[in-house]
Amino acid sequence: HLLSLINDVLEFSKIEADRAVLNLEDFDLHRLLFDIEEVFRLKVQEKGLSLAFVFETDVPQNIHADQSKLRQILINLLGNAVKFTQNGRITLCVKNMGLVKETPTNECLLHFEVADTGVGIAPEEQEQIFDAFFQSDRQRSCQEGTGLGLSISQRFAEMMGSVLKVNSEAGKGTTFSFDVR
C-alpha cells in the first residue's frame, strides 16, 4: 500500500514537471485486460461483488498504444470502483467505435467504460474529483489513497488524446469512460 502511494506521488511529480511521456508499443490488449481482471478477482470475491470484463469480438487483440498508462488508468478506475462498491457489480466494457482513418494499420477508436453500483459521487464533488489531492467525504472517512489516482488518470487520458468523463448518481453508482486511438 505504501509503495502504491509513493508511486502515485512520483508519477504525479513527473506529470507536473512535464517529464511524463507516451511510450507507444505494440501489445496484446486482450492479455492486458485478462491480467487486470486477475488482479481484482480475489478482492471482488471477498466483498461478494460480481466483476465482468466485456469486450466485443471486433475489439482488436493487438494494439499500438501506451500499455503502461492504459493499465494505470484502468487499475485506478477499477480500484476506486472496488473501494466504493459494497454490493452489486463492477463492469469494464471495451467497444470498438470504428475506424478513425484508413491507414495501413487501420487506426480505430476504442471506448473504455468502468461502471459500478457503488455509492456514487455527489454532484457538488463531480467537478473536483480530478483535482490533485481531492478526496471525497467518503474517501476521507475510509482513509485510503492520496487523492491522486483520478488526477493522474485524467492526465494520462489527455496524453493519449482523450478525456476521462464521469457520470454518477449518488447512491446508484458511477461510470467513468475514455477513448484510446
C-alpha positions as CSV (number, residue, x, y, z in Angstrom):
1,H,0.0,0.0,0.0
2,L,2.8,2.4,0.9
3,L,4.6,1.6,-2.4
4,S,1.5,2.4,-4.3
5,L,1.2,5.8,-2.5
6,I,4.8,6.6,-3.2
7,N,4.4,5.6,-6.9
8,D,1.4,7.9,-7.2
9,V,3.3,10.8,-5.8
10,L,6.3,10.1,-8.0
11,E,4.1,9.8,-11.1
12,F,2.3,13.0,-10.3
13,S,5.6,14.7,-9.9
14,K,6.7,13.6,-13.4
15,I,3.4,14.9,-14.8
16,E,3.7,18.3,-13.1
17,A,7.3,18.6,-14.3
18,D,6.3,17.8,-17.9
19,R,8.5,14.7,-17.8
20,A,5.9,12.1,-18.4
21,V,6.0,10.8,-22.0
22,L,4.0,8.4,-24.1
23,N,5.7,5.1,-24.7
24,L,3.9,3.7,-27.6
25,E,4.3,0.0,-28.3
26,D,2.5,-3.0,-29.8
27,F,0.9,-5.2,-27.2
28,D,-1.9,-7.7,-26.6
29,L,-4.9,-5.8,-25.3
30,H,-6.8,-9.0,-24.5
31,R,-3.9,-10.2,-22.4
32,L,-3.7,-6.9,-20.6
33,L,-7.4,-7.0,-19.8
34,F,-7.2,-10.6,-18.6
35,D,-4.2,-9.7,-16.3
36,I,-6.0,-6.7,-14.8
37,E,-9.1,-8.9,-14.2
38,E,-7.0,-11.4,-12.3
39,V,-5.6,-8.6,-10.1
40,F,-9.1,-7.7,-9.0
41,R,-10.8,-11.1,-9.0
42,L,-10.0,-12.0,-5.4
43,K,-10.8,-8.6,-3.8
44,V,-14.1,-8.5,-5.6
45,Q,-15.0,-12.1,-4.5
46,E,-14.0,-11.2,-0.9
47,K,-16.5,-8.3,-1.0
48,G,-19.2,-10.5,-2.5
49,L,-19.4,-8.4,-5.7
50,S,-19.6,-9.6,-9.3
51,L,-16.9,-8.5,-11.8
52,A,-17.4,-8.6,-15.6
53,F,-15.0,-7.7,-18.3
54,V,-16.9,-7.3,-21.5
55,F,-15.4,-6.6,-24.9
56,E,-16.9,-7.2,-28.2
57,T,-15.5,-9.5,-30.8
58,D,-14.4,-6.6,-33.0
59,V,-12.1,-5.2,-30.3
60,P,-8.6,-5.9,-31.8
61,Q,-6.3,-8.2,-29.8
62,N,-3.2,-6.3,-30.7
63,I,-3.0,-2.6,-30.5
64,H,-0.4,0.2,-30.6
65,A,-0.6,2.5,-27.6
66,D,1.0,3.2,-24.2
67,Q,0.3,0.0,-22.4
68,S,1.6,1.2,-19.0
69,K,-0.6,4.3,-19.0
70,L,-3.6,2.4,-20.1
71,R,-3.0,-0.2,-17.4
72,Q,-2.6,2.5,-14.8
73,I,-5.9,4.3,-15.8
74,L,-7.8,1.0,-15.7
75,I,-6.3,-0.1,-12.4
76,N,-7.1,3.3,-10.8
77,L,-10.7,3.3,-12.0
78,L,-11.3,-0.4,-11.0
79,G,-9.6,0.2,-7.7
80,N,-11.9,3.0,-6.9
81,A,-14.9,1.0,-8.1
82,V,-14.0,-1.8,-5.7
83,K,-13.3,0.6,-2.8
84,F,-16.6,2.4,-3.1
85,T,-18.9,-0.5,-4.0
86,Q,-20.4,-2.5,-1.1
87,N,-22.8,-4.7,-3.1
88,G,-23.7,-5.3,-6.7
89,R,-21.3,-5.3,-9.7
90,I,-18.4,-3.7,-11.4
91,T,-18.1,-3.9,-15.2
92,L,-15.3,-2.9,-17.6
93,C,-16.6,-2.6,-21.1
94,V,-14.4,-2.1,-24.2
95,K,-16.0,-1.2,-27.5
96,N,-14.5,-0.7,-31.0
97,M,-16.1,2.6,-32.2
98,G,-14.8,2.0,-35.7
99,L,-12.1,3.3,-38.0
100,V,-10.7,6.7,-37.3
101,K,-9.0,6.8,-40.6
102,E,-8.0,4.4,-43.4
103,T,-4.3,3.7,-42.9
104,P,-2.1,0.6,-43.4
105,T,-2.7,-0.1,-39.7
106,N,-6.4,0.8,-39.8
107,E,-6.4,3.1,-36.8
108,C,-9.6,2.6,-34.7
109,L,-11.1,4.3,-31.6
110,L,-11.6,2.1,-28.6
111,H,-14.1,3.2,-25.9
112,F,-13.4,2.1,-22.3
113,E,-16.1,2.2,-19.5
114,V,-15.7,1.3,-15.9
115,A,-19.2,1.1,-14.2
116,D,-20.1,0.2,-10.7
117,T,-23.2,0.0,-8.5
118,G,-21.4,1.8,-5.6
119,V,-22.1,4.8,-3.5
120,G,-21.8,7.3,-6.4
121,I,-20.4,10.7,-6.4
122,A,-22.3,13.7,-5.1
123,P,-23.0,16.3,-7.8
124,E,-21.1,19.0,-6.0
125,E,-18.0,16.8,-5.9
126,Q,-18.0,15.7,-9.5
127,E,-16.2,18.8,-10.7
128,Q,-13.5,18.4,-8.1
129,I,-12.7,14.7,-8.3
130,F,-10.0,15.2,-11.0
131,D,-8.2,17.8,-8.8
132,A,-4.9,16.7,-7.3
133,F,-5.2,15.6,-3.7
134,F,-9.0,15.9,-3.7
135,Q,-10.7,13.3,-1.6
136,S,-14.5,13.0,-1.2
137,D,-16.1,12.8,2.2
138,R,-16.4,9.1,1.8
139,Q,-12.8,8.7,0.8
140,R,-11.5,10.7,3.8
141,S,-13.6,8.5,6.1
142,C,-12.1,5.3,4.9
143,Q,-8.6,6.9,5.0
144,E,-7.4,5.2,1.8
145,G,-5.4,6.8,-1.0
146,T,-3.8,10.1,-1.8
147,G,-6.4,11.7,-3.9
148,L,-4.1,11.4,-6.9
149,G,-5.5,8.4,-8.8
150,L,-8.1,10.3,-10.8
151,S,-5.9,13.3,-11.4
152,I,-3.1,11.0,-12.8
153,S,-5.7,9.0,-14.8
154,Q,-7.1,12.2,-16.3
155,R,-3.6,13.4,-17.3
156,F,-2.7,10.1,-18.8
157,A,-6.0,10.1,-20.8
158,E,-5.2,13.6,-22.0
159,M,-1.7,12.5,-23.1
160,M,-3.4,9.8,-25.2
161,G,-5.7,12.4,-26.8
162,S,-8.8,11.7,-24.7
163,V,-10.7,13.0,-21.7
164,L,-11.8,11.0,-18.7
165,K,-15.5,11.5,-18.2
166,V,-17.7,10.7,-15.2
167,N,-21.4,10.0,-15.0
168,S,-22.6,9.4,-11.5
169,E,-25.6,9.5,-9.3
170,A,-25.3,9.4,-5.5
171,G,-26.4,6.1,-4.2
172,K,-26.7,4.5,-7.6
173,G,-23.2,4.1,-8.9
174,T,-20.6,5.7,-11.2
175,T,-19.4,5.2,-14.7
176,F,-16.0,6.5,-15.9
177,S,-15.2,6.5,-19.6
178,F,-12.5,7.5,-22.0
179,D,-11.3,6.7,-25.6
180,V,-8.0,5.5,-26.9
181,R,-6.9,5.5,-30.6
